[in-house]
Amino acid sequence: MATGTDQVVGLGLVAVSFIIFTYYTAWVILLPFIDSQHVIHKYFLPRIYAVVIPLVAGLILLLFVGLFISYVMLKNQRTKKTQ
């Protein structure tokens, strides 16, 4: 069973994920249909960042996954050599 602290952290992560998803969805799907002079546009970054931010985040994620896999493979090779 999860403790109270785990549940609060989990709820916080779900809430942050929901807010980011809602913001990104409104930014990418709804904003192009709203007049560019509307006041709501000041709450969003320029559209180019809608592509750049996920691209950079994905590349960083792939980098860390690759580094982790490389670390584990090298560590397993070292333990096999010492046996």
C-alpha positions as CSV (number, residue, x, y, z in Angstrom):
1,M,0.0,0.0,0.0
2,A,1.1,3.5,-0.7
3,T,1.7,5.8,2.1
4,G,0.0,9.2,2.4
5,T,3.1,11.0,1.2
6,D,3.3,8.7,-1.9
7,Q,-0.3,9.5,-2.7
8,V,0.2,13.2,-2.4
9,V,3.3,13.1,-4.6
10,G,1.4,10.9,-7.1
11,L,-1.6,13.3,-7.1
12,G,0.8,16.2,-7.6
13,L,2.4,14.6,-10.6
14,V,-0.9,13.7,-12.2
15,A,-2.1,17.3,-11.6
16,V,1.0,18.8,-13.2
17,S,0.8,16.4,-16.1
18,F,-2.9,17.3,-16.6
19,I,-2.1,21.1,-16.6
20,I,0.8,20.7,-19.1
21,F,-1.4,18.5,-21.4
22,T,-4.2,21.0,-21.3
23,Y,-1.9,24.0,-21.9
24,Y,-0.2,22.2,-24.8
25,T,-3.5,21.1,-26.3
26,A,-4.9,24.6,-26.2
27,W,-1.7,26.0,-27.6
28,V,-1.4,23.6,-30.5
29,I,-5.0,22.8,-31.4
30,L,-7.2,25.7,-30.3
31,L,-5.0,28.8,-30.6
32,P,-4.6,28.7,-34.4
33,F,-8.4,29.2,-34.7
34,I,-8.5,32.3,-32.5
35,D,-7.8,35.7,-33.9
36,S,-4.1,36.7,-33.6
37,Q,-5.1,40.0,-32.0
38,H,-7.1,38.3,-29.2
39,V,-5.8,38.8,-25.6
40,I,-5.4,35.1,-25.0
41,H,-2.3,35.0,-27.3
42,K,-0.2,36.8,-24.7
43,Y,-0.4,33.7,-22.4
44,F,1.3,31.4,-25.0
45,L,4.7,31.2,-26.5
46,P,5.2,31.6,-30.3
47,R,4.1,28.5,-32.3
48,I,7.7,27.5,-33.2
49,Y,8.2,26.5,-29.6
50,A,5.3,24.1,-29.9
51,V,7.7,22.0,-32.0
52,V,11.0,22.9,-30.5
53,I,10.3,22.2,-26.9
54,P,9.0,18.6,-27.3
55,L,11.8,17.9,-29.8
56,V,14.5,19.0,-27.4
57,A,12.8,17.1,-24.5
58,G,12.6,13.9,-26.6
59,L,16.3,14.2,-27.5
60,I,17.3,14.7,-23.9
61,L,15.2,11.7,-22.9
62,L,16.8,9.6,-25.6
63,L,20.2,10.7,-24.5
64,F,19.6,9.7,-20.9
65,V,18.1,6.3,-21.9
66,G,21.1,5.7,-24.1
67,L,23.5,6.6,-21.3
68,F,21.7,4.4,-18.8
69,I,21.7,1.4,-21.2
70,S,25.4,2.0,-21.9
71,Y,26.2,2.2,-18.2
72,V,24.4,-1.0,-17.4
73,M,26.0,-2.9,-20.3
74,L,29.5,-1.7,-19.3
75,K,28.9,-2.6,-15.6
76,N,27.7,-6.1,-16.7
77,Q,30.9,-6.6,-18.8
78,R,33.1,-5.7,-15.8
79,T,31.4,-8.1,-13.5
80,K,31.7,-10.9,-16.1
81,K,35.5,-10.3,-16.5
82,T,36.1,-10.5,-12.7
83,Q,34.3,-13.8,-12.4
